[in-house]
Amino acid sequence: MRHHGASCFFLGELPCPSVVYRYDPRMTLSRYGLKEWVLVTIICVGLGGLFAWLAWWWAIGVVVLIWIAGAGFFRDPIRRVPVDLPEGTMLSPADGTISKVFKVDHHEATDGPAQVVRIFLSVLDVHINRSPFDGEVVSVKHTPGKYHDARTELSAKENESNLITFTIKGDELIGVRQVSGAIARRIVCPLQAGDTLKRGEKFGMIKFGSTTELILPRPEDVEVLVAEGDKVKGGVTVLARLRPMDSTSEGEAT
């Protein structure tokens, strides 16, 4: 078993903040997009030097805007994760908009009925995925697929996806599913079976917009705290609460 610790990365390592709930204005660039934003930086620096030599000052301004837009896709804000949360609290695994809340009779992540909360990430959202809970990775399943627009229902069924199944307290299964979109063509997930994550830790990203799903067992014991259209922030917004199994058993006994 290895602990998949989160790192804060911006041209080197920065100390990770203490885990408390308050806004932090600091911003970094994600290591998951290292190749892309370094390439954008090199190209922009080269063009900027050329335009400075030609005294095309207006063009330098355009290059700066291009760099901001390119690097912005890989921004990684430092999040202050809520603490002292009730047992069973589930944070959002991604930034974006709640696109659908629904139940299914069977889901492979939970090996039974499930409550699913789906989040749409536009190209303007932060693309980093974060763990909604403390848990251990049981499996990571990558499924090749198509690249429909992430805003469509068809995308959730046919697009390339990555299903991460976790266990909490050693026995209950919970899933997080990363789904690609029409623009997002690469899912990043370095997790392996046996890795452990703390609530709010970063574990990957889907580049350039996509969908992320939180899949919870025992739908009858899930209190969903968001609705379709709500804006959420990964590692900060509380999406749902899953009633602990021991309290469920006690309620049935009485």
N, C-alpha and C positions, 0 to 999 in steps of 0.2 A: 504494500500500500504506500502511495506517495501523496503528499499534500501538494495540491496545485495552487501555489500561492500567487496572488495577484501582484503584478509589478506596474509601477508608474513609469512611463518611458517617454523621454523627450531629448533626443540626441544624447542619451545616457540614462542612468537610473536616478530617479528622484525618490526621496523618502516617502513612503505611503502614509497617508494621514491616519490619525486615530479614528476609530469607528464611532462617530457621534452624529446626531441628526441636525445638521445645519447647512445652509448654503455655502458652497466654496466656489469662488469665482475663477480659480486657477484652471488652466486648460493645458493638456499635453497632446501629443500625437501618438496614435496607437502603434505599438510594435507589430501588430498584425498587418499593418499596411506599409511596413518599412520600405519594401522595394518600390512601391508606387510613389510614395511621397518624396523619397530620396531622388527618384528619377525626375519627378516634376521639378524638384528644387534645382537639380543640375541643369536641366534644360532652361529653366527660367533665369538662372544665374548667367548662363552662356548668352542667352538672348539679351539680357539686361546689359551685359558688358559690351556686346556688339552695338546695341542702340545708343549706349552712352558714348561710344567712340564716334558714332555717326551724328551725335547730338540730337537724336530723335527722342526728346524728353517725354513727349506724349506717349510714345510707344513703351517707354519704361513703366509708365503708369498702367498701361494695359497688361504688361507682363506681371506686375505686382498683383493685379486683380485675378489673373489666371492662376497664380501661385496660391492665393488665398482660397479660391474656389477648389483647386485640386487638393490642397492639403486639408481643406475643411471636411472633405469626405471621411478623413481618418482622424478627426478630432476625438479626444478622449478626456472628457471633463472629469476632474477628481470629484468623486461622489462621497458624501458623508452619509453612510448607511444608518438607518434607524436602529436603535438598540433597545433592549428590555421589552421586546415585543412578545405578545402572548404566544404560547405554543400553537403551532399550526399556521402561523402567519406566513403568507406567501407574497413576496415582493415581485415586482414586474421584472421579467428576464430581459426586457428591451425597452428602448424609447420608441414612442410612436403613438398610434391611435388604435383604440379597441375597435376591431372590425367585425368581430362576431363572438358571441358567448353561447355555447350550446352543449348538449349532453349526447353521448353515444352509448349504445348498449354494450359495445366491446371495443377496447383499444389495446393494441399490442404493448403499449408502454405500461399500462396498469394490469394487464392480463384480466380485464374485466370491464365493468361499466366505468365511464369517466366523464368528468366535467372539463370542458376545453375552453380556454380563454385565448382568443387569437388577436395578435397585435400586428398591424400593418406599419412598416417602416418606409417612409418616403425617402427620396434621395437627400432631403434636407435634414433628416433626423440623424442622431448619433447612432452608429451601426454596431456598437459594442454589445455583446451579450453578457449578462450577469446572472449568477445563481440566485434563485428566489428563496433558497433555504439552505440550511446546513445538511449536507448529504454526501453519500459515497456513490461513485459511478459504477453501475452494474454492467452496462454495455453501451456501445456507440455504433449505430447502424446507419451507414450511408446508402441512400437509394438514388441511383441515377434517374434523370427524368427530363422533362421539357422545361421551357423558360417562358411560360405564359406571364402576362401582366399580373403582378402580385395582388392587385386589387380585385381580381376575379375569383370566383369560387373554384373554377377549374384549376387554378394555380395550386391550391392547397391539396388537390388530389393527384395532379400529374407532374408537378415540377420537381426538380432535384431537391432532395431533402436530407437532413441529418437528424436522427432521433437519438437523444441521449436519455437513457433510463437510469434513474437514481434510486437509491434506497435511503429512507430516513428511519432512524432508530433500528436499523438492521433488518427490517422485515417489510415495510410498506413501500410499494413502488410508485414513483412519480416520474413524469416525463417532461422534457423540454424539446421542442422540435424546431429546427432551423429550416426554413424553406426559401429557396432562391426565387428571384423574380425575372422580369424581362431584361433588366439592366444588370442585376446582380448575377454574376456568373461564377462566383467562387465562394464557397462556404469554408470558413476557417474554424477548426475545432481541434485543438491539440490534446483533448482529454483521452484518457485510456481507462479501461476497467480497473478499479481499485483506487483511483484518484479520489481525494476528498476535497470538498469545497465548503467554504463558509458563506453564509448569506451575504449577497452583494458582491462576491468575488467575480472578476472577469474570467471568461473561459473561451472567448472566441468572438467572431463577428461574421456578418454576411455583407459582402461588399456591394455598395451602391443600391441600397433599398431592397426590401424583402418582407418576409413574414416570420414571426416567431410565435409559437404556441406553448402555453402552459397546460399540462395534462394532469389532472388530479383524480385520485381514486374516490370511491364512495360518494358519488354526486349528491346523495341525500344528506351528507354531512358537510357539504361545502357551502359556505356563505360567500357568494360573489359580491364584491364591494365596488365594482365598476360596471359601466354600461356601455353599449356600442356608441362610438363617437367620442368617448372620453380620451383625453390626452394623458399619457403616462410616461414616467421616467424610470429607466432601468436601475434597479438597486435602491430605489427610493419609494415609489408608489406601491401601496399595499393593494394587491389585486383581489385576494381572497383569504379566507381562513378555513382550514380543514380541521374539523373537530377531532381531538385525539381519540384513538381507538379505545383507550381505557374508559373515557367518559361516555363513549357510545355504548359500551358494554354495560356500564352502570345504569344508564338510562333505560336500556332494554330490560335489565333485571328488575327494576322497580315497576 
